[in-house]
Amino acid sequence: MQESHQAQYRYPFIKPASSFSPPSSSASSQAQTGGEPAYDYIIVGGGTAGCPLAATLSRNYTVLLLERGGTPFANANVSFMRNFHISLADISEKSASQMFISTDGVFNSRARVLGGGTCINAGFYSRASASFIKKVGWDAELVNESYPWIEKQIVYQPQLPPWQKAVRDGLIEAGISPFNGFTYDHKYGTKVGGTIFDRFGRRHTAAELLASANPEKLHVLVHATVQKIEFDTTGKTPKAVGVIFKDENGVTHRATLSKRSGSEIIVSSGAIGSPQLLLLSGIGPKTELEKFNISVVLDNEFVGKDMADNPLNTIFVPTNGPVKQSLIQTVGITKLGVYIEASSGFGQSSDSIHWDHGIASAEIGQLSTIPPKQRTHEAIHHYRKSKRNLPHEAFMGGFILEKIAMPLSKGQISLINTNIDDNPSITFNYFSHPSDVARCVDGIRIIEKIVQSKHFANFTKFDKKTTDKLLNMSVQANVNLLPKHTNDTKSLEQFCKDTVITIWHYHGGCHVGKVVDSDYKVLGVERLRVIDGSTFYDSPGTNPQATVMMMGRSADFIVTSSRVVDDDGTLEVGGGGGGKTGQGMSGCNCVNVALISATKSAIDHGSQPRLVHVLVALESALLAFFAHRNCSLMFPALVPVAAKICVEDGPNTHVSTPPPKSLA
């Protein structure tokens, strides 16, 4: 099989799920039950977050990464930018994308491939804003160390074709300033961002971050569809112990967690897959679970709730002749709560889908606002057939897109059956909040200014009357089976509602504070986390992939900071907090007290003794904070010192040792 051969050649630790068998003793923890392999971490979902997380954790721990799709390496539709729309058009079971239609009537896609959304998206790479990082409570220093780890491996500076340059200059003329040049940073104004496509048009995905893994400790299975998480419910609190998954042949397997302290299952299946898996595993609203005869592990009404998708509206701009293909490279970050982006040149190669409308086409799954009763294959086929009667020349050009940042319209997902292969019922309630509609109107007005700017003179000439025609053309070009509104150019509010599509930035469903805690541990159970975009209240930056990959990289610290433990299990920290040192004090409290003491000692020996008084005053508050945060470690640099103190000197020892060199 070509795909398996390519994966074996590139990364020998990637294998088909049917090959699942106990690894060597050097590659895995000792099996706990039934002769099956047991892992320190089982990650469900080898996507945008799962791949960098698996690579990073494998440096010190045994990791099993389970991905329901195949590998991207031998898939030309994934690998090359020219096939971007074909990859999304493929709705076969082996496709890298899985189409779904929200109850709103908007066609959408989920990734089903190792590398996740980085394999099927438009490639734009831009970091989250500083305010987003602060809002979610991430450590800025750790974040700024994690982004470059990704950028050095798979991110490039794009070469702007004429279309992108015209949009860039049009944005500046429209007042979206200043021009910030090429930058990964999120800054108000116009900028050129990074891309995961190299200068040859080849895509580089999160799957390539696995090259940084420890091959002796990482085991990746593709075509491994996790059906449910297993729990031990004999204790006071349910504890995750393993997962059940099926391979490419439909054979069922069980993967088991090691009994070592800190071992966990981490769900990184995305904003659709993660809440769906929790529900199928018995975590969710009790009434919904019982309706499908799912044993209730934990009644949590918030699983799958308050999901959002950033609405996208586009205006198609025809040109005097063919334009070079480009995906997202330039962005206008406005202070009005909208982002302006652009693409061009789709559907012009002889082997592609002819008369393709780019990001707004039926072929790539962007069907807009079809009531469920009208959503029939016959209706879609009729539209596509009639669309192809349009002259090819009418669709030479590009799209200018506007995306609503931080939409206030919210939806939810719910089960329709217990088959993990099927999409759940998904509702986003696009433009149900008036603020989202108002911001869309603002965005369309910016686009009008761009297409009327002098910088589009090389493509075609526009005036107000021509712009109205573009709006009407965009209504027709979008696949929309709702009755048409003839006043769309007069009522931009109606235009927004009638032409809404998606840019695949949906998020939520496992929110922090409702489904998981601030360390992404699932509330009410042990040894289970969710680390992906389903935990976000807002989509980060203009495009989320950079931050989701960064999250996977930096989450290693969050996960392992609750696992300050010797190989022999002498000291258990975090998690259930049940471990004890030889002195009868919990390892968690011992380490945290020692951290405070060691920090005071470090500062006392340093050049800023005045800080000692501040730290002494904060000691009681910090201890309370540790208890509230379930023993999260605030001073990671001092962990080795503190652990040594606890094990060797006992928990009641007041530190008087010299400080670490980094603080002296």
C-alpha positions in Angstrom: 0.0 0.0 0.0 1.6 3.2 -1.2 0.5 5.4 1.7 1.8 3.0 4.3 5.1 2.6 2.5 5.6 6.4 2.3 4.7 6.8 6.0 7.1 4.0 7.0 9.9 5.6 4.9 9.5 9.0 6.4 8.6 8.3 10.0 9.1 4.6 10.9 7.0 4.9 14.1 3.8 5.5 11.9 1.9 2.3 11.2 -1.6 1.2 10.2 -3.9 0.6 13.2 -4.1 -3.1 12.3 -0.5 -3.5 13.3 -1.3 -2.7 16.9 0.7 -5.0 19.2 2.8 -4.7 22.3 5.9 -2.6 21.6 9.3 -3.5 23.0 10.0 -2.9 26.7 12.2 0.0 25.8 9.4 1.7 24.0 6.6 1.4 26.4 5.7 1.1 30.0 5.1 -2.4 31.3 1.7 -3.7 30.3 -0.8 -3.7 33.1 -3.5 -6.0 31.9 -3.9 -8.8 29.4 -0.5 -8.5 27.9 -1.5 -5.3 26.1 0.8 -2.3 25.9 0.4 0.5 28.4 1.3 4.0 27.7 2.1 7.1 29.7 -0.1 9.1 27.4 -2.7 8.2 24.8 -3.6 11.1 22.5 -6.8 10.8 20.5 -6.5 12.8 17.3 -3.3 13.3 15.3 -4.3 16.8 14.2 -3.1 20.4 14.5 -2.7 20.1 18.3 -2.2 16.4 18.6 0.9 16.1 16.5 3.1 18.7 18.2 1.8 17.5 21.6 2.8 13.9 20.8 6.2 14.9 19.5 7.0 16.9 22.6 5.7 14.5 25.2 7.6 11.6 23.6 10.9 13.2 24.6 10.4 11.8 28.1 7.3 9.5 28.1 5.8 6.7 26.1 3.0 8.1 23.8 0.4 6.4 21.6 -1.1 8.8 19.0 -4.3 7.5 17.4 -5.5 9.2 14.2 -8.7 8.1 12.4 -7.5 9.2 9.0 -4.5 8.2 6.9 -1.2 10.0 6.3 -0.8 13.1 4.1 2.6 12.3 2.6 1.6 10.5 -0.5 -1.7 12.4 -1.1 -1.2 14.9 -3.9 -4.5 16.6 -3.2 -3.2 17.5 0.3 0.4 18.2 -0.7 0.0 20.7 -3.5 -1.7 24.1 -3.4 -3.0 23.7 -6.9 -5.2 20.8 -5.6 -6.6 22.7 -2.6 -10.2 22.7 -3.8 -10.0 19.1 -5.1 -9.1 17.9 -1.6 -12.1 19.5 -0.1 -14.3 18.4 -3.0 -13.5 14.7 -2.4 -16.3 13.4 -0.2 -15.3 9.7 -0.4 -14.6 7.7 2.8 -10.9 7.9 2.2 -10.8 11.6 1.7 -8.6 13.8 4.0 -11.7 15.9 4.7 -15.1 14.8 6.0 -17.9 17.0 4.8 -20.8 17.9 7.1 -23.7 20.2 6.8 -24.8 22.2 9.8 -28.5 22.6 10.5 -28.0 26.2 9.4 -27.5 24.8 5.9 -23.9 25.6 5.5 -21.6 23.0 4.1 -18.4 22.5 6.1 -15.5 20.2 6.5 -13.6 18.3 9.2 -10.1 17.0 8.8 -9.7 13.2 8.6 -5.9 12.9 8.2 -2.7 12.9 10.2 -1.9 16.6 10.5 -5.5 17.6 10.9 -6.7 20.9 9.6 -3.2 21.9 8.5 -3.7 19.4 5.6 -6.9 20.9 4.1 -6.8 24.6 5.0 -5.7 27.6 3.1 -2.3 27.6 4.8 -2.2 31.1 6.4 -0.1 31.3 9.5 -0.6 34.2 12.0 -0.1 34.2 15.7 -2.8 35.1 18.3 -3.0 38.6 19.7 -1.4 39.4 23.0 -4.8 40.1 24.5 -6.0 36.5 23.5 -2.9 35.0 25.2 -3.6 37.0 28.3 -7.3 36.3 28.3 -6.9 32.5 28.2 -4.2 32.7 30.9 -1.2 31.3 29.1 2.3 32.1 30.1 3.5 34.6 27.5 7.2 33.5 27.8 6.3 29.9 27.1 4.0 30.9 24.2 6.8 33.0 22.7 9.2 30.0 23.0 6.7 27.6 21.4 5.7 29.5 18.2 9.2 29.6 16.8 9.5 25.8 17.3 6.8 25.5 14.7 7.9 28.3 12.4 11.4 26.9 12.0 10.0 23.6 10.8 7.0 24.3 8.5 6.3 28.0 8.0 7.5 30.2 5.1 7.3 33.8 3.9 5.0 33.9 0.9 5.8 35.4 -2.5 3.0 37.7 -3.3 1.4 37.5 -6.7 -0.2 40.6 -8.3 -3.7 39.8 -6.8 -2.4 39.7 -3.3 -0.4 42.9 -3.8 -3.5 44.7 -5.1 -5.5 43.6 -2.1 -2.7 44.7 0.2 -2.5 48.2 -1.4 -6.3 48.4 -1.6 -6.6 47.7 2.1 -4.1 50.5 3.0 -6.0 52.9 0.7 -9.2 51.9 2.4 -7.8 53.0 5.7 -6.7 49.7 7.2 -3.3 51.0 8.3 -0.5 51.0 9.1 1.2 48.5 6.8 3.0 46.2 9.1 5.0 44.3 6.4 5.6 40.6 6.7 5.0 39.5 10.3 3.6 36.5 12.2 2.3 38.9 14.9 -1.3 40.0 15.2 -1.3 43.8 14.7 -4.0 46.2 13.7 -3.6 47.3 10.1 -2.6 45.5 7.0 0.1 42.8 6.9 1.5 39.8 5.0 1.4 36.7 7.2 3.2 33.4 7.0 2.2 30.3 5.0 2.7 26.5 5.3 3.1 26.3 1.5 6.7 26.6 0.4 7.8 28.4 -2.8 7.1 25.4 -4.9 3.5 25.3 -3.7 4.0 22.2 -1.5 2.1 22.1 1.8 3.9 21.4 5.1 1.6 20.1 7.8 1.6 19.5 11.5 2.4 15.8 10.7 5.9 16.9 9.9 6.4 18.2 13.4 6.5 14.5 14.4 10.0 14.6 13.0 11.0 16.1 16.4 9.7 13.1 18.3 11.7 10.5 20.1 11.1 7.5 17.8 11.8 5.1 20.6 8.9 6.4 22.7 6.3 7.4 20.1 3.8 5.0 18.5 1.5 6.5 15.8 -1.4 4.5 14.4 -3.4 5.8 11.4 -6.9 4.6 10.4 -7.4 4.1 14.2 -10.9 5.4 15.0 -11.4 5.7 18.8 -15.0 4.7 19.6 -15.0 5.5 23.3 -12.9 6.2 26.4 -13.0 3.6 29.1 -13.3 4.5 32.8 -12.8 2.8 36.1 -15.9 3.9 38.0 -15.3 1.8 41.2 -13.7 4.7 43.0 -15.1 7.9 44.2 -14.2 9.7 41.0 -14.3 8.1 37.5 -10.8 7.5 36.2 -9.8 7.1 32.5 -8.0 3.9 32.0 -7.9 3.3 28.2 -9.6 3.6 24.9 -11.4 1.3 22.5 -10.6 1.8 18.8 -11.1 0.1 15.5 -8.6 -0.4 12.8 -8.9 0.0 9.0 -10.3 -3.5 8.8 -13.0 -2.9 11.4 -11.2 -5.0 14.1 -11.6 -3.6 17.6 -8.6 -3.0 19.9 -8.0 -1.7 23.4 -5.2 0.6 24.3 -4.4 0.9 28.0 -2.8 3.6 30.1 0.1 2.9 32.3 -0.5 2.8 36.1 2.4 5.2 36.6 1.4 8.4 38.3 0.3 11.1 35.9 -0.5 8.9 33.0 -3.4 10.4 31.0 -5.6 10.2 28.0 -5.6 13.5 26.0 -8.4 14.2 23.5 -7.3 16.4 20.6 -10.0 15.5 18.1 -11.1 19.1 17.3 -14.1 21.2 18.0 -16.5 18.5 16.5 -14.6 15.3 17.4 -13.7 16.1 21.0 -17.2 16.9 22.4 -18.6 14.0 20.3 -16.1 11.5 21.8 -16.9 12.8 25.3 -20.6 12.3 24.7 -20.1 8.8 23.3 -17.9 8.0 26.3 -20.6 9.0 28.8 -19.6 12.5 29.7 -22.3 15.0 28.8 -26.0 15.9 29.5 -27.6 13.0 31.3 -30.9 13.2 29.4 -29.1 13.2 26.0 -26.9 10.2 26.9 -29.8 8.2 28.3 -31.7 8.8 25.0 -29.0 6.7 23.3 -28.5 4.2 26.1 -25.1 5.5 26.8 -23.9 4.7 30.4 -23.5 8.0 32.2 -20.0 8.5 33.6 -20.5 12.2 34.4 -23.5 14.4 34.0 -22.2 17.7 32.5 -24.8 19.8 30.6 -22.1 22.0 29.0 -20.5 19.4 26.7 -21.1 20.4 23.1 -22.7 23.7 24.0 -21.9 27.3 23.1 -20.0 26.4 19.9 -19.3 29.1 17.3 -18.2 29.3 13.7 -16.7 32.5 12.4 -19.1 33.6 9.5 -17.5 34.3 6.2 -18.8 36.3 3.3 -17.1 36.8 0.0 -17.3 39.0 -3.0 -16.2 37.6 -6.3 -14.2 40.0 -8.4 -13.8 39.1 -12.1 -10.7 40.1 -14.0 -9.7 40.9 -17.5 -7.8 37.7 -17.8 -6.5 34.7 -15.8 -4.8 35.5 -12.4 -2.2 33.4 -10.7 -3.5 31.1 -8.0 -3.1 32.3 -4.5 -4.5 31.4 -1.1 -4.6 33.6 2.0 -1.4 35.7 2.2 -2.5 39.3 3.0 -4.9 40.3 5.8 -6.4 43.4 7.0 -6.9 43.4 10.8 -9.5 46.1 11.4 -10.7 47.7 14.7 -14.3 47.0 13.6 -14.2 43.3 14.5 -13.7 41.9 11.0 -10.7 40.5 9.1 -10.3 41.0 5.3 -8.5 38.3 3.4 -8.2 37.3 -0.3 -7.7 34.3 -2.7 -7.5 34.1 -6.4 -7.1 31.9 -9.5 -9.0 28.7 -8.8 -10.3 26.1 -11.2 -8.1 27.1 -14.2 -6.0 24.0 -14.6 -7.0 21.4 -17.1 -7.2 18.6 -14.5 -9.1 20.6 -11.8 -12.8 21.0 -11.4 -13.9 23.4 -14.1 -15.8 26.6 -13.3 -14.8 26.4 -9.7 -15.7 29.3 -7.5 -12.9 29.0 -5.1 -13.7 29.3 -1.4 -17.3 30.1 -2.3 -18.0 27.0 -4.4 -20.2 23.9 -4.0 -17.3 21.7 -5.0 -15.3 22.5 -1.9 -18.2 22.2 0.4 -19.4 25.7 0.9 -23.1 25.3 0.4 -24.9 28.3 2.0 -28.1 28.5 4.0 -30.3 25.7 2.8 -33.3 24.8 4.9 -33.2 21.1 5.8 -36.3 20.3 3.9 -34.8 21.8 0.7 -31.4 20.2 1.2 -31.7 17.5 -1.4 -29.1 15.9 -3.7 -31.4 16.7 -6.7 -31.4 20.4 -5.8 -27.7 20.6 -5.4 -27.1 18.7 -8.7 -29.5 21.0 -10.5 -27.6 24.0 -9.2 -24.2 22.7 -10.1 -25.4 21.7 -13.6 -26.8 25.1 -14.3 -23.8 26.8 -12.9 -21.5 25.0 -15.4 -23.4 26.6 -18.2 -21.9 29.9 -17.2 -19.0 31.0 -19.4 -15.6 30.0 -18.0 -14.3 33.6 -18.5 -16.9 35.0 -16.1 -15.1 33.3 -13.3 -11.5 34.4 -14.0 -10.7 36.5 -11.0 -10.5 36.2 -7.2 -12.4 36.6 -4.0 -12.1 39.1 -1.3 -13.3 37.7 2.0 -14.5 39.1 5.3 -14.5 37.1 8.4 -16.3 38.0 11.7 -13.9 38.0 14.6 -15.2 36.7 17.9 -18.9 36.0 16.8 -21.5 36.4 19.5 -23.9 34.0 17.7 -23.6 30.6 19.4 -24.8 27.0 18.7 -24.2 23.5 19.8 -23.7 19.9 18.8 -25.7 16.9 19.8 -25.7 13.2 19.0 -27.9 11.7 16.3 -26.6 8.2 16.9 -23.7 6.3 18.6 -21.6 5.8 15.5 -18.4 7.8 15.8 -18.0 7.8 12.1 -21.1 9.8 11.6 -21.2 13.6 12.1 -23.3 14.7 15.0 -26.0 17.3 14.6 -24.2 20.7 14.4 -25.8 24.1 14.7 -23.9 27.4 14.6 -26.8 29.9 14.4 -24.9 32.2 12.0 -25.9 35.9 12.4 -28.4 35.3 15.1 -26.8 38.0 17.1 -27.3 41.5 15.6 -23.8 42.6 16.4 -22.4 40.0 14.0 -24.7 41.3 11.3 -23.5 44.9 11.9 -19.9 43.9 11.7 -20.5 42.0 8.5 -21.9 45.1 6.9 -18.8 47.0 8.0 -16.7 44.4 6.3 -18.6 44.5 3.1 -18.2 48.3 2.9 -14.5 47.9 3.3 -14.4 45.4 0.5 -16.3 47.9 -1.7 -13.6 50.5 -1.0 -10.9 48.0 -1.9 -12.4 47.0 -5.3 -12.9 50.7 -6.2 -9.4 51.6 -5.3 -6.8 52.6 -7.9 -4.9 49.4 -7.3 -7.5 47.2 -9.0 -7.2 49.2 -12.2 -4.8 46.6 -13.6 -7.4 44.0 -13.2 -10.7 45.7 -14.1 -12.4 49.1 -13.6 -15.0 49.5 -10.9 -17.4 52.1 -9.8 -20.4 52.1 -7.4 -22.7 50.7 -10.1 -20.2 47.9 -10.9 -19.8 47.1 -7.2 -23.5 46.5 -6.9 -23.3 44.1 -9.8 -20.5 42.3 -7.9 -22.7 41.9 -4.9 -25.5 40.4 -7.1 -23.0 38.1 -8.8 -21.7 36.9 -5.4 -25.3 36.1 -4.4 -25.7 34.0 -7.5 -22.2 32.5 -7.3 -22.7 31.2 -3.8 -24.6 27.9 -3.7 -27.7 29.2 -2.0 -31.1 27.6 -2.5 -33.0 30.1 -0.4 -35.4 32.4 -2.3 -33.3 35.2 -3.6 -33.7 38.7 -2.3 -33.6 41.3 -5.1 -32.6 44.1 -2.7 -29.4 42.5 -1.6 -27.3 45.4 -2.8 -29.5 47.8 -0.9 -29.7 45.7 2.2 -26.2 44.6 3.1 -27.7 43.0 6.2 -29.7 40.7 4.0 -26.7 40.1 1.8 -24.7 38.9 4.8 -27.4 36.5 5.9 -28.0 35.2 2.4 -24.4 34.6 1.4 -22.9 33.3 4.7 -20.4 30.5 4.3 -17.6 29.2 6.5 -13.8 29.5 6.7 -13.6 26.3 8.9 -12.7 28.2 12.1 -15.4 26.6 14.3 -14.5 26.3 18.0 -15.9 25.5 21.5 -17.9 22.7 22.9 -15.4 21.8 25.7 -15.0 25.2 27.3 -12.6 26.0 30.1 -14.5 26.4 33.3 -17.4 24.4 32.1 -16.0 21.1 30.7 -12.3 21.4 31.5 -10.4 23.3 34.1 -7.7 25.9 33.3 -5.2 23.1 32.9 -7.5 21.4 30.4 -8.4 18.5 32.8 -11.9 17.3 32.3 -13.9 18.3 35.3 -15.2 15.5 37.5 -13.0 12.7 36.2 -9.3 11.8 36.5 -6.6 11.2 34.0 -8.4 12.9 31.1 -7.8 16.2 29.3 -8.9 18.0 26.2 -6.3 20.0 24.4 -7.5 21.6 21.1 -9.7 24.3 19.7 -12.8 22.9 21.4 -11.7 24.6 24.6 -11.6 28.1 23.0 -14.3 30.7 23.6 -12.9 32.7 20.6 -10.9 31.7 17.5 -7.3 33.0 18.0 -5.9 35.5 15.6 -7.0 35.9 12.0 -6.5 32.2 11.4 -6.2 29.7 14.3 -3.7 27.0 13.1 -0.6 28.7 14.4 -2.0 29.0 17.9 -3.5 25.5 17.9 -0.1 24.0 17.0 1.5 26.3 19.6 -1.0 25.0 22.1 0.0 21.4 21.4 3.7 22.3 21.8 3.3 24.3 25.0 0.7 22.0 26.6 3.6 19.6 27.3 4.5 21.9 30.3 0.9 22.0 31.5 0.5 18.2 31.3 3.9 17.3 32.8 4.0 19.9 35.5 1.5 17.7 37.4 3.9 14.8 37.0 7.0 15.7 39.0 7.7 12.2 39.9 10.8 9.9 40.1 10.9 6.9 37.7 10.2 4.6 40.7 7.1 6.6 41.7 8.6 7.8 44.9 7.0 11.3 44.6 3.6 11.8 43.1 2.5 15.3 42.3 -0.7 16.8 40.9 -3.5 14.8 39.3 -5.4 13.2 42.1 -2.9 14.5 44.7 -2.9 11.2 46.4 0.8 10.5 46.4 2.8 10.8 49.6 6.4 11.4 50.4 8.0 9.4 53.1 7.2 12.1 55.6 3.5 11.8 55.3 2.8 15.0 53.4 1.3 15.0 49.9 4.0 15.4 47.2 2.0 18.3 45.7 2.0 20.4 48.8 5.6 19.5 49.6 6.8 20.6 46.2 4.8 23.8 46.2 5.9 24.8 49.7 9.5 24.0 48.7 9.1 26.0 45.5 8.1 29.1 47.6 10.9 28.5 50.0 13.5 27.9 47.3 12.3 31.0 45.4 12.7 33.1 48.6 16.1 31.7 49.1 17.0 32.3 45.5 16.0 36.0 45.7 17.7 36.3 49.1 20.9 35.2 47.5 20.4 37.4 44.5 20.7 41.0 43.7 17.1 42.1 44.5 16.6 41.3 48.2 13.6 43.7 48.4 11.6 41.1 46.5 11.9 38.8 49.6 9.4 40.9 51.5 7.0 40.8 48.6 7.2 37.0 48.3 6.8 36.5 52.0 3.6 38.6 51.9 2.4 36.5 49.0 3.2 33.1 50.5 -0.2 32.4 52.0 -2.0 33.7 48.9 0.2 31.4 46.7 -0.5 28.4 48.8 -4.2 29.1 48.5 -3.8 29.5 44.8 -2.0 26.2 44.5 -4.9 24.4 46.3 -7.4 26.1 44.0 -5.4 25.1 40.9 -5.1 21.5 42.0 -1.4 21.8 42.6 -0.3 23.6 39.4 3.4 24.6 39.6 4.1 28.2 39.4 7.9 28.0 39.4 8.9 25.3 36.9 12.5 26.3 36.9 12.7 25.3 40.6 11.0 22.0 40.3 14.2 19.9 40.5 15.3 21.8 43.6 12.0 21.4 45.3 11.6 17.8 44.5 15.1 17.1 45.8 14.2 18.9 49.0 11.0 16.9 49.5 12.6 13.5 48.9 15.8 14.1 50.7 15.1 16.5 53.5 11.4 16.1 54.2 8.5 18.5 53.7 9.0 20.5 56.8 12.5 21.7 55.9 12.9 25.4 55.4 15.2 25.9 52.5 18.5 27.4 53.2 20.3 26.0 50.2 22.0 28.2 47.5 19.7 29.2 44.6 19.7 27.6 41.1 22.3 29.3 38.9 19.6 30.7 36.7 18.3 32.9 39.5 21.6 33.7 41.3 
